[in-house]
Amino acid sequence: MKIIKPNSESDSIYNERLISTLRYLAVCLGSGALVLLIIATVTFFAMQQMPGDPAISILGGLNPTAEAIAEVKREYGLDQPLYVQYWIYLSHLLQGDLGISYSQRLPVVHVIAQQAGATFELIVAALVMTWALVLAWTLTTAGRRRWISHLGSTVETILAALPPFWLAILLLAVFAFNLRLFPVAGSDSLHSLILPALALALPLAGFVGQVTRQSLEITLEQPFILSARLRGLSDWSVRWRHALRHSLLPGISLSGWAIGALASGSVVIEVIFSRQGLGRQLFQAVQSQDMPLVVGITLVVALTYVLVNILVDLLYHLVDPRLKGETA
C-alpha cells in the first residue's frame, strides 16, 4: 500500500521560500553595508573640503598658538596624510567607535543618544499626521464626482510641491508670531511639536495621498465593492471597511522612503524651530567642522533609512509570492 505524505509538497515550498528569503535578506544587508560605506566615504572627503582648520575648531580659542595647533593635530592624527586619516577613520567605524565630538568633548555615541529621542518624536508625529491627513482627504474626495476628485488631486499636487522650510516659516509667522497659538521655539512640550511636525507632514501627505488616491479609485471599481453596495452598506462603510484595506499597500510602501525624507527634512525644521534633535546637532557640527559628530549623525540617519527599507522590502517578499522569482 502506497503511503501518501500530504505535507511533503507544502514543506518543500516552505523551504524554498525560506531559502529565497534568507538569500534576499543577505543581498539587502550587503547592499545596505555598501551604501553605508559610500556615505561614510563621501562624508569624510566632503568634510576635508570645508574651509578652515579643524584643529582651531577643536581648540575653540580665538588665537591659539602654533604649538597648540600642532599638538592638537598630532593628538587627533590630523598631521597624517589624507589616506592614513581615512584608513584610521574607517578602522574606528568598523569597531563601532564614532570618536569624540570636537566641539562638545563628548563621545559621539553619547551625543546621538541624547538627541535621538527628540528627532524620533518629531518623525513619528509627522508620520502620524501624514497618514491622518491622507486617510481623511482621500476617503472624502476619491471616487466622487469629477470636480471633487480633481480638487482632491490638485490639493495633493500643491502640497507635494511645497518646500518644507518655506512652509515652516509660513506656519511660524502665522500661528506663532501673529496668532500666538503655538510657541515660537522649543521642544519641551507636545504643544511645541505640532507646527514642526505639520511642516514635515503636509508635503509628505501630498506624495502619499497621490499614490493612495490612485489605488483607492481603482479599488472602488472592483466587483466586490459593487457587491458590498448591493448588500445595503453605506458609502462610508464601503470605503472604510472594504476599499481602504485593499488600497493602502502602495502608500505603506512609501513609508520606508518617507522616514528617510522626514529624517533629512528634520535638519532644517529643527533649526527653524530651535528644537533639540539630531538635525540641529548636524547643522551645528557642520558649522564647527566637528567631523566625528557629522559622520556619526549621518551614518545613524543612513542606517535607519537602510534598515527601514530592508524591512519593507522583506515584508513584500514574504507577503507577495510573485517576488520570489525576482529575488531568488
VOBA-1610 file (N, C-alpha, C; in pm, whole numbers, padded with zeros to 5 digits, always signed):
BEGIN
Met+00084-00120+00000Met+00000+00000+00000Met+00087+00125+00000Lys+00056+00221-00087Lys+00136+00342-00102Lys+00102+00442+00008Ile+00205+00494+00073Ile+00185+00591+00181Ile+00191+00732+00122Ile+00090+00809+00148Ile+00082+00947+00096Ile+00130+01044+00203Lys+00218+01132+00166Lys+00269+01235+00257Lys+00215+01371+00213Pro+00101+01407+00266Pro+00035+01530+00218Pro+00113+01657+00247Asn+00203+01652+00345Asn+00272+01775+00382Asn+00406+01792+00312Ser+00450+01690+00237Ser+00583+01697+00176Ser+00594+01810+00076Glu+00490+01828-00007Glu+00495+01934-00108Glu+00491+02072-00043Ser+00405+02088+00058Ser+00398+02219+00125Ser+00527+02249+00200Asp+00590+02143+00258Asp+00718+02164+00327Asp+00826+02207+00229Ser+00823+02147+00110Ser+00921+02183+00008Ser+00906+02328-00036Ile+00780+02370-00055Ile+00753+02509-00094Ile+00797+02604+00016Tyr+00768+02566+00143Tyr+00808+02649+00256Tyr+00959+02664+00262Asn+01032+02553+00242Asn+01179+02557+00248Asn+01236+02643+00136Glu+01176+02631+00017Glu+01222+02713-00096Glu+01203+02861-00067Arg+01088+02895-00013Arg+01062+03036+00017Arg+01152+03086+00129Leu+01179+02998+00228Leu+01268+03037+00337Leu+01410+03063+00286Ile+01459+02974+00200Ile+01593+02991+00144Ile+01599+03117+00058Ser+01493+03135-00022Ser+01488+03254-00108Ser+01485+03382-00024Thr+01409+03380+00087Thr+01401+03497+00173Thr+01535+03527+00240Leu+01602+03421+00288Leu+01732+03440+00352Leu+01835+03492+00253Arg+01830+03440+00130Arg+01923+03488+00027Arg+01896+03635-00005Tyr+01768+03669-00013Tyr+01730+03807-00040Tyr+01773+03898+00075Leu+01757+03850+00199Leu+01798+03928+00315Leu+01948+03952+00313Ala+02026+03849+00276Ala+02171+03864+00269Ala+02211+03968+00164Val+02141+03966+00050Val+02169+04065-00055Val+02136+04206-00006Cys+02023+04219+00065Cys+01983+04350+00117Cys+02084+04402+00219Leu+02128+04314+00308Leu+02225+04355+00409Leu+02358+04395+00346Gly+02400+04318+00244Gly+02523+04352+00173Gly+02511+04486+00102Ser+02397+04509+00039Ser+02375+04636-00030Ser+02371+04751+00070Gly+02306+04726+00185Gly+02300+04830+00288Gly+02437+04865+00342Ala+02521+04761+00363Ala+02657+04787+00412Ala+02737+04868+00310Leu+02719+04837+00181Leu+02788+04912+00076Leu+02742+05058+00074Val+02612+05079+00091Val+02558+05216+00094Val+02618+05295+00210Leu+02627+05231+00328Leu+02684+05299+00444Leu+02831+05332+00423Leu+02905+05240+00358Leu+03045+05265+00329Leu+03061+05384+00235Ile+02977+05390+00133Ile+02984+05501+00037Ile+02950+05632+00106Ile+02846+05631+00190Ile+02807+05753+00261Ile+02918+05799+00355Ala+02979+05704+00427Ala+03088+05739+00517Ala+03206+05798+00442Thr+03237+05741+00326Thr+03349+05789+00246Thr+03322+05929+00191Val+03203+05946+00134Val+03168+06077+00077Val+03167+06184+00186Thr+03113+06150+00303Thr+03108+06247+00414Thr+03249+06285+00459Phe+03338+06186+00468Phe+03475+06212+00512Phe+03545+06310+00418Phe+03541+06282+00288Phe+03613+06368+00193Phe+03543+06502+00174Ala+03411+06505+00192Ala+03342+06634+00183Ala+03383+06724+00299Met+03397+06666+00417Met+03439+06745+00533Met+03582+06796+00517Gln+03664+06722+00443Gln+03802+06766+00420Gln+03807+06892+00334Gln+03702+06913+00255Gln+03698+07030+00166Gln+03639+07153+00233Met+03594+07138+00357Met+03537+07253+00427Met+03648+07356+00455Pro+03617+07484+00442Pro+03718+07586+00473Pro+03750+07591+00622Gly+03872+07632+00654Gly+03912+07643+00793Gly+03994+07523+00838Asp+04048+07533+00957Asp+04135+07430+01014Asp+04060+07361+01127Pro+04039+07229+01117Pro+03969+07157+01224Pro+04039+07171+01359Ala+04173+07184+01359Ala+04246+07196+01485Ala+04203+07321+01561Ile+04179+07430+01489Ile+04133+07554+01554Ile+03994+07534+01612Ser+03910+07457+01539Ser+03775+07429+01590Ser+03781+07346+01716Ile+03877+07253+01721Ile+03891+07169+01839Ile+03935+07251+01960Leu+04029+07341+01938Leu+04079+07424+02048Leu+03973+07522+02098Gly+03893+07572+02005Gly+03784+07660+02044Gly+03827+07799+02083Gly+03955+07830+02080Gly+04002+07963+02115Gly+04005+08055+01995Leu+04016+08184+02021Leu+04021+08281+01912Leu+04159+08290+01849Asn+04264+08284+01932Asn+04401+08299+01882Asn+04491+08190+01941Pro+04472+08064+01899Pro+04557+07958+01952Pro+04699+07972+01898Thr+04795+07929+01976Thr+04935+07936+01934Thr+04964+07826+01834Ala+05073+07844+01760Ala+05113+07744+01661Ala+05147+07612+01729Glu+05207+07620+01850Glu+05239+07498+01923Glu+05114+07421+01964Ala+05011+07495+02007Ala+04886+07430+02046Ala+04819+07362+01927Ile+04822+07431+01812Ile+04763+07374+01692Ile+04837+07248+01651Ala+04970+07252+01655Ala+05049+07135+01617Ala+05023+07018+01712Glu+05009+07047+01841Glu+04983+06942+01940Glu+04848+06875+01916Val+04746+06955+01886Val+04613+06901+01858Val+04614+06816+01732Lys+04685+06861+01630Lys+04693+06783+01507Lys+04760+06648+01530Arg+04865+06648+01614Arg+04930+06520+01646Arg+04835+06430+01726Glu+04762+06489+01820Glu+04674+06411+01906Glu+04560+06346+01828Tyr+04505+06419+01733Tyr+04390+06370+01657Tyr+04432+06309+01522Gly+04558+06301+01494Gly+04605+06242+01368Gly+04583+06330+01247Leu+04561+06459+01269Leu+04534+06549+01157Leu+04661+06587+01082Asp+04777+06549+01136Asp+04903+06577+01067Asp+04943+06463+00975Gln+04864+06356+00973Gln+04893+06241+00888Gln+04844+06267+00745Pro+04901+06195+00647Pro+04848+06206+00510Pro+04699+06170+00505Leu+04631+06219+00404Leu+04487+06202+00398Leu+04446+06055+00392Tyr+04523+05974+00318Tyr+04486+05833+00307Tyr+04503+05761+00441Val+04601+05805+00522Val+04619+05747+00655Val+04502+05786+00745Gln+04463+05913+00739Gln+04348+05958+00818Gln+04222+05879+00780Tyr+04206+05855+00649Tyr+04089+05782+00602Tyr+04090+05638+00653Trp+04206+05574+00652Trp+04217+05436+00699Trp+04188+05428+00849Ile+04243+05520+00927Ile+04217+05523+01071Ile+04067+05545+01098Tyr+04011+05636+01019Tyr+03869+05668+01031Tyr+03782+05545+01004Leu+03812+05471+00897Leu+03734+05352+00864Leu+03753+05241+00967Ser+03877+05223+01015Ser+03902+05117+01112Ser+03826+05144+01242His+03815+05270+01282His+03739+05304+01401His+03590+05278+01380Leu+03540+05312+01261Leu+03398+05290+01232Leu+03365+05141+01236Leu+03451+05058+01180Leu+03426+04914+01178Leu+03425+04856+01319Gln+03490+04922+01412Gln+03489+04878+01551Gln+03373+04938+01630Gly+03289+05017+01562Gly+03177+05081+01630Gly+03216+05204+01708Asp+03335+05255+01683Asp+03384+05374+01753Asp+03361+05496+01665Leu+03267+05580+01704Leu+03237+05702+01627Leu+03323+05820+01670Gly+03408+05800+01768Gly+03501+05904+01808Gly+03445+06000+01911Ile+03520+06107+01933Ile+03485+06211+02030Ile+03449+06338+01955Ser+03339+06399+01993Ser+03298+06525+01931Ser+03401+06633+01958Tyr+03446+06701+01850Tyr+03542+06808+01867Tyr+03485+06923+01949Ser+03361+06958+01922Ser+03303+07078+01983Ser+03247+07054+02123Gln+03199+06933+02151Gln+03135+06907+02279Gln+03221+06824+02374Arg+03332+06772+02325Arg+03425+06693+02407Arg+03355+06574+02471Leu+03259+06517+02402Leu+03185+06400+02449Leu+03189+06292+02342Pro+03176+06165+02380Pro+03166+06060+02279Pro+03047+06086+02185Val+03068+06066+02057Val+02962+06091+01959Val+02840+06005+01989Val+02863+05882+02031Val+02751+05794+02065Val+02666+05855+02176His+02731+05917+02272His+02659+05980+02384His+02576+06098+02334Val+02633+06180+02247Val+02560+06295+02193Val+02439+06248+02113Ile+02459+06146+02029Ile+02348+06094+01948Ile+02238+06037+02036Ala+02278+05964+02141Ala+02178+05906+02232Ala+02096+06015+02301Gln+02160+06127+02333Gln+02089+06237+02398Gln+01989+06305+02305Gln+02023+06316+02178Gln+01943+06396+02084Gln+01846+06313+02000Ala+01867+06182+01994Ala+01786+06099+01904Ala+01639+06097+01944Gly+01610+06106+02074Gly+01472+06099+02119Gly+01387+06211+02063Ala+01439+06334+02061Ala+01363+06448+02011Ala+01335+06434+01861Thr+01435+06387+01787Thr+01416+06369+01643Thr+01318+06255+01616Phe+01330+06146+01691Phe+01236+06034+01676Phe+01093+06079+01704Glu+01077+06160+01807Glu+00945+06213+01841Glu+00888+06296+01726Leu+00971+06379+01665Leu+00927+06463+01553Leu+00889+06378+01433Ile+00970+06277+01402Ile+00943+06192+01286Ile+00814+06113+01305Val+00795+06057+01423Val+00673+05980+01449Val+00550+06069+01441Ala+00557+06188+01501Ala+00444+06280+01497Ala+00411+06321+01353Ala+00514+06347+01274Ala+00492+06386+01133Ala+00432+06271+01054Leu+00478+06148+01080Leu+00426+06032+01008Leu+00279+06007+01044Val+00245+06022+01172Val+00105+06005+01215Val+00017+06112+01152Met+00064+06237+01152Met-00011+06345+01089Met-00029+06319+00940Thr+00076+06270+00877Thr+00070+06242+00733Thr-00042+06145+00701Trp-00045+06033+00773Trp-00147+05932+00744Trp-00286+05979+00784Ala-00298+06058+00890Ala-00429+06112+00927Ala-00483+06202+00816Leu-00395+06288+00762Leu-00436+06376+00652Leu-00470+06297+00526Val-00388+06197+00494Val-00410+06117+00373Val-00542+06042+00381Leu-00567+05976+00493Leu-00690+05897+00506Leu-00814+05987+00503Ala-00809+06097+00575Ala-00925+06186+00579Ala-00954+06246+00441Trp-00848+06288+00371Trp-00868+06357+00244Trp-00905+06261+00131Thr-00836+06149+00121Thr-00864+06056+00011Thr-00999+05987+00028Leu-01034+05948+00150Leu-01164+05885+00171Leu-01278+05981+00142Thr-01255+06110+00161Thr-01359+06209+00139Thr-01373+06245-00009Thr-01262+06249-00083Thr-01267+06303-00220Thr-01246+06200-00331Ala-01183+06087-00304Ala-01153+05990-00410Ala-01281+05919-00456Gly-01294+05901-00587Gly-01408+05829-00642Gly-01540+05903-00633Arg-01537+06032-00609Arg-01660+06113-00604Arg-01686+06170-00744Arg-01765+06276-00748Arg-01787+06346-00875Arg-01654+06397-00927Arg-01650+06417-01059Arg-01523+06450-01123Arg-01459+06574-01062Trp-01536+06678-01038Trp-01477+06803-00989Trp-01423+06785-00846Ile-01489+06701-00767Ile-01441+06676-00631Ile-01310+06597-00635Ser-01306+06496-00721Ser-01185+06416-00734Ser-01068+06500-00786His-01097+06587-00883His-00992+06674-00937His-00945+06773-00832Leu-01037+06823-00750Leu-00998+06915-00643Leu-00905+06844-00544Gly-00940+06720-00509Gly-00856+06644-00418Gly-00717+06621-00475Ser-00710+06585-00602Ser-00582+06561-00667Ser-00500+06689-00678Thr-00567+06802-00705Thr-00497+06930-00717Thr-00435+06972-00584Val-00511+06957-00477Val-00460+06992-00344Val-00339+06907-00311Glu-00342+06777-00342Glu-00229+06688-00314Glu-00106+06729-00393Thr-00127+06769-00519Thr-00015+06814-00601Thr+00049+06941-00544Ile-00035+07034-00501Ile+00016+07158-00443Ile+00094+07129-00315Leu+00040+07043-00229Leu+00108+07010-00105Leu+00243+06944-00131Ala+00246+06852-00229Ala+00371+06782-00259Ala+00478+06877-00311Ala+00436+06990-00370Ala+00533+07086-00426Ala+00583+07187-00324Leu+00526+07189-00205Leu+00565+07290-00106Leu+00699+07252-00042Pro+00797+07342-00042Pro+00923+07316+00029Pro+00898+07319+00180Pro+00943+07219+00254Pro+00917+07216+00399Pro+00972+07339+00473Phe+01089+07392+00430Phe+01145+07507+00502Phe+01059+07631+00483Trp+01004+07649+00360Trp+00916+07763+00335Trp+00786+07748+00413Leu+00733+07627+00416Leu+00610+07601+00489Leu+00631+07621+00639Ala+00749+07582+00689Ala+00779+07601+00830Ala+00781+07749+00867Ile+00844+07830+00783Ile+00849+07975+00810Ile+00709+08035+00804Leu+00626+07990+00709Leu+00490+08041+00697Leu+00406+08005+00819Leu+00415+07878+00861Leu+00340+07835+00980Leu+00386+07911+01103Leu+00516+07932+01112Leu+00571+08005+01227Leu+00522+08149+01229Ala+00522+08213+01112Ala+00479+08353+01105Ala+00331+08370+01138Val+00248+08278+01085Val+00103+08292+01102Val+00056+08248+01241Phe+00093+08125+01280Phe+00034+08066+01401Phe+00115+08092+01528Ala+00243+08128+01515Ala+00324+08155+01634Ala+00340+08304+01659Phe+00382+08380+01557Phe+00407+08522+01577Phe+00279+08605+01574Asn+00191+08578+01475Asn+00070+08661+01461Asn-00042+08616+01553Leu-00086+08491+01542Leu-00199+08443+01620Leu-00159+08398+01761Arg-00031+08372+01782Arg+00022+08330+01912Arg-00049+08207+01967Leu-00079+08112+01876Leu-00145+07989+01919Leu-00044+07881+01959Phe+00078+07893+01910Phe+00181+07793+01938Phe+00310+07864+01977Pro+00395+07797+02053Pro+00524+07859+02090Pro+00613+07878+01969Val+00695+07980+01974Val+00783+08012+01863Val+00897+07911+01852Ala+00948+07866+01965Ala+01063+07774+01964Ala+01052+07680+02083Gly+01139+07579+02081Gly+01145+07487+02193Gly+01103+07347+02155Ser+01132+07254+02246Ser+01097+07113+02223Ser+01062+07045+02354Asp+01006+07123+02446Asp+00980+07071+02580Asp+00834+07037+02605Ser+00748+07043+02502Ser+00606+07013+02523Ser+00545+06961+02394Leu+00430+06896+02410Leu+00356+06848+02293Leu+00306+06964+02209His+00275+07075+02272His+00227+07194+02202His+00332+07246+02105Ser+00458+07239+02145Ser+00566+07289+02059Ser+00600+07192+01946Leu+00542+07073+01948Leu+00570+06971+01846Leu+00479+06985+01724Ile+00364+07048+01740Ile+00261+07046+01635Ile+00307+07115+01508Leu+00355+07239+01517Leu+00395+07313+01396Leu+00513+07247+01323Pro+00620+07206+01391Pro+00728+07138+01319Pro+00682+07010+01251Ala+00600+06931+01321Ala+00551+06807+01261Ala+00461+06835+01141Leu+00380+06939+01151Leu+00290+06976+01041Leu+00370+07023+00920Ala+00478+07097+00942Ala+00562+07144+00831Ala+00622+07027+00755Leu+00652+06917+00823Leu+00703+06798+00756Leu+00591+06713+00696Ala+00476+06710+00763Ala+00369+06619+00724Ala+00294+06663+00599Leu+00271+06794+00584Leu+00188+06840+00472Leu+00247+06805+00335Pro+00376+06835+00306Pro+00430+06794+00176Pro+00432+06643+00158Leu+00464+06569+00265Leu+00466+06424+00254Leu+00327+06368+00230Ala+00225+06428+00292Ala+00088+06386+00269Ala+00048+06403+00123Gly+00103+06505+00057Gly+00075+06522-00086Gly+00126+06406-00168Phe+00250+06361-00140Phe+00307+06248-00213Phe+00230+06119-00186Val+00213+06088-00058Val+00146+05962-00021Val+00001+05964-00065Gly-00065+06081-00057Gly-00204+06091-00097Gly-00226+06064-00245Gln-00134+06108-00330Gln-00148+06083-00472Gln-00147+05934-00503Val-00056+05861-00438Val-00048+05717-00461Val-00169+05645-00403Thr-00209+05684-00283Thr-00324+05619-00219Thr-00452+05648-00294Arg-00467+05770-00345Arg-00587+05805-00421Arg-00602+05718-00545Gln-00493+05703-00620Gln-00499+05622-00741Gln-00538+05479-00708Ser-00480+05423-00604Ser-00511+05286-00565Ser-00655+05274-00517Leu-00702+05373-00440Leu-00839+05368-00389Leu-00942+05379-00501Glu-00916+05465-00598Glu-01011+05480-00709Glu-01020+05352-00792Ile-00908+05284-00810Ile-00910+05156-00881Ile-00987+05052-00800Thr-00965+05051-00668Thr-01033+04953-00583Thr-01184+04975-00583Leu-01227+05100-00584Leu-01370+05131-00581Leu-01444+05082-00705Glu-01372+05048-00811Glu-01434+04998-00934Glu-01437+04846-00940Gln-01388+04780-00837Gln-01382+04634-00837Gln-01520+04574-00807Pro-01544+04450-00854Pro-01675+04385-00834Pro-01713+04367-00687Phe-01617+04339-00600Phe-01653+04315-00459Phe-01705+04443-00393Ile-01667+04559-00445Ile-01720+04685-00393Ile-01867+04699-00433Leu-01899+04665-00558Leu-02038+04668-00603Leu-02123+04572-00522Ser-02068+04455-00492Ser-02139+04357-00410Ser-02167+04412-00270Ala-02070+04482-00214Ala-02089+04540-00081Ala-02197+04648-00084Arg-02200+04726-00190Arg-02303+04830-00201Arg-02442+04768-00216Leu-02450+04657-00291Leu-02579+04592-00312Leu-02633+04530-00183Arg-02544+04503-00087Arg-02589+04449+00041Arg-02645+04558+00132Gly-02646+04681+00083Gly-02706+04790+00157Gly-02613+04866+00247Leu-02481+04843+00234Leu-02386+04916+00317Leu-02377+05061+00272Ser-02355+05149+00366Ser-02342+05291+00334Ser-02211+05315+00258Asp-02205+05429+00190Asp-02085+05461+00112Asp-01962+05470+00202Trp-01977+05533+00318Trp-01863+05546+00409Trp-01819+05410+00461Ser-01915+05322+00490Ser-01881+05188+00539Ser-01809+05109+00431Val-01851+05121+00307Val-01785+05051+00197Val-01641+05099+00182Arg-01623+05231+00189Arg-01488+05286+00173Arg-01397+05246+00290Trp-01448+05259+00411Trp-01365+05238+00529Trp-01339+05089+00555Arg-01441+05007+00544Arg-01428+04866+00583Arg-01380+04775+00471His-01406+04813+00345His-01374+04722+00235His-01269+04777+00139Ala-01287+04900+00093Ala-01196+04953-00010Ala-01061+04994+00047Leu-01060+05050+00167Leu-00937+05110+00220Leu-00827+05007+00239Arg-00860+04892+00299Arg-00755+04794+00329Arg-00692+04737+00203His-00762+04743+00090His-00705+04697-00037His-00628+04808-00108Ser-00630+04929-00053Ser-00569+05043-00122Ser-00446+05098-00051Leu-00416+05049+00068Leu-00312+05109+00148Leu-00171+05061+00115Leu-00159+04943+00052Leu-00026+04885+00034Leu+00069+04976-00043Pro+00029+05038-00155Pro+00123+05129-00223Pro+00167+05246-00134Gly+00073+05300-00056Gly+00109+05409+00033Gly+00200+05364+00145Ile+00172+05246+00200Ile+00257+05194+00307Ile+00398+05169+00256Ser+00410+05126+00130Ser+00543+05101+00075Ser+00626+05229+00069Leu+00559+05344+00063Leu+00631+05471+00062Leu+00677+05512+00201Ser+00628+05443+00304Ser+00663+05483+00440Ser+00812+05464+00467Gly+00874+05363+00403Gly+01018+05346+00418Gly+01094+05466+00364Trp+01055+05509+00244Trp+01116+05630+00187Trp+01079+05752+00272Ala+00955+05753+00323Ala+00908+05870+00397Ala+00990+05892+00523Ile+01029+05785+00592Ile+01107+05802+00714Ile+01242+05866+00682Gly+01304+05823+00572Gly+01428+05887+00531Gly+01408+06033+00495Ala+01298+06063+00425Ala+01270+06202+00389Ala+01244+06287+00512Leu+01173+06231+00610Leu+01145+06305+00733Leu+01273+06328+00812Ala+01361+06228+00815Ala+01487+06243+00889Ala+01574+06352+00828Ser+01582+06356+00695Ser+01661+06460+00630Ser+01594+06596+00641Gly+01461+06599+00632Gly+01390+06725+00644Gly+01394+06782+00784Ser+01415+06696+00884Ser+01418+06744+01022Ser+01538+06835+01049Val+01641+06827+00965Val+01758+06913+00985Val+01717+07060+00979Val+01648+07097+00872Val+01607+07236+00855Val+01497+07273+00955Ile+01404+07182+00975Ile+01291+07212+01063Ile+01337+07235+01206Glu+01429+07153+01255Glu+01477+07171+01392Glu+01555+07301+01408Val+01622+07343+01303Val+01694+07471+01310Val+01595+07587+01312Ile+01494+07582+01225Ile+01397+07692+01217Ile+01320+07707+01347Phe+01280+07594+01407Phe+01200+07600+01529Phe+01286+07590+01656Ser+01418+07594+01640Ser+01511+07587+01754Ser+01480+07467+01845Arg+01459+07354+01782Arg+01431+07231+01856Arg+01559+07153+01881Gln+01560+07077+01988Gln+01667+06982+02009Gln+01651+06866+01910Gly+01758+06797+01880Gly+01749+06683+01791Gly+01874+06665+01707Leu+01878+06553+01636Leu+01995+06521+01554Leu+02013+06619+01440Gly+01902+06670+01385Gly+01912+06763+01274Gly+01983+06892+01312Arg+01943+06948+01423Arg+02007+07072+01468Arg+02153+07046+01507Gln+02179+06932+01568Gln+02316+06897+01604Gln+02403+06883+01478Leu+02345+06825+01373Leu+02419+06810+01248Leu+02453+06945+01187Phe+02357+07036+01189Phe+02379+07170+01137Phe+02492+07241+01213Gln+02489+07233+01344Gln+02592+07297+01426Gln+02727+07229+01408Ala+02726+07097+01390Ala+02852+07024+01373Ala+02919+07061+01242Val+02841+07080+01137Val+02898+07121+01009Val+02959+07261+01021Gln+02891+07350+01090Gln+02942+07486+01108Gln+03075+07487+01185Ser+03088+07399+01282Ser+03209+07397+01364Ser+03313+07295+01315Gln+03288+07236+01198Gln+03379+07137+01140Gln+03404+07020+01236Asp+03301+06981+01307Asp+03310+06868+01400Asp+03287+06739+01322Met+03392+06690+01256Met+03378+06578+01164Met+03327+06451+01231Pro+03376+06410+01350Pro+03321+06289+01411Pro+03170+06295+01433Leu+03121+06411+01476Leu+02978+06424+01501Leu+02900+06426+01370Val+02952+06495+01269Val+02886+06496+01137Val+02875+06355+01082Val+02984+06282+01085Val+02985+06146+01032Val+02893+06056+01113Gly+02898+06069+01245Gly+02816+05984+01331Gly+02668+06003+01305Ile+02622+06128+01301Ile+02480+06155+01278Ile+02439+06111+01137Thr+02524+06139+01038Thr+02493+06099+00901Thr+02478+05949+00889Leu+02568+05874+00953Leu+02560+05728+00946Leu+02438+05674+01019Val+02403+05733+01132Val+02284+05688+01205Val+02158+05709+01122Val+02146+05826+01060Val+02030+05853+00974Val+02028+05758+00855Ala+02144+05737+00793Ala+02152+05647+00679Ala+02120+05503+00719Leu+02170+05461+00835Leu+02143+05326+00884Leu+01994+05306+00910Thr+01929+05405+00968Thr+01785+05396+00992Thr+01710+05381+00860Tyr+01748+05463+00763Tyr+01683+05458+00631Tyr+01702+05322+00566Val+01825+05269+00571Val+01854+05140+00510Val+01777+05028+00578Leu+01774+05026+00710Leu+01706+04919+00783Leu+01555+04922+00759Val+01496+05042+00757Val+01352+05053+00733Val+01318+05002+00593Asn+01398+05039+00494Asn+01370+04994+00358Asn+01392+04844+00342Ile+01492+04789+00410Ile+01512+04645+00407Ile+01390+04574+00467Leu+01339+04628+00578Leu+01222+04568+00642Leu+01101+04572+00551Val+01079+04686+00485Val+00965+04698+00393Val+00980+04600+00276Asp+01099+04594+00216Asp+01122+04502+00104Asp+01106+04358+00147Leu+01152+04325+00268Leu+01142+04188+00317Leu+00997+04149+00341Leu+00918+04240+00393Leu+00776+04212+00413Leu+00706+04188+00279Tyr+00741+04268+00179Tyr+00685+04245+00046Tyr+00724+04107-00007His+00850+04072+00016His+00898+03942-00031His+00825+03827+00036Leu+00792+03844+00163Leu+00723+03739+00237Leu+00575+03732+00200Val+00515+03849+00178Val+00372+03854+00153Val+00337+03819+00010Asp+00414+03868-00085Asp+00383+03851-00228Asp+00472+03742-00288Pro+00417+03623-00313Pro+00500+03516-00369Pro+00549+03545-00510Arg+00490+03643-00579Arg+00538+03677-00713Arg+00677+03735-00711Leu+00720+03790-00594Leu+00852+03848-00584Leu+00961+03745-00563Lys+00920+03620-00537Lys+01018+03518-00507Lys+01111+03493-00624Gly+01055+03490-00741Gly+01140+03465-00857Gly+01233+03579-00888Glu+01193+03702-00853Glu+01275+03818-00882Glu+01395+03828-00792Thr+01380+03778-00667Thr+01487+03794-00569Thr+01562+03666-00542Ala+01520+03557-00606Ala+01587+03430-00584Ala+01720+03431-00654
//
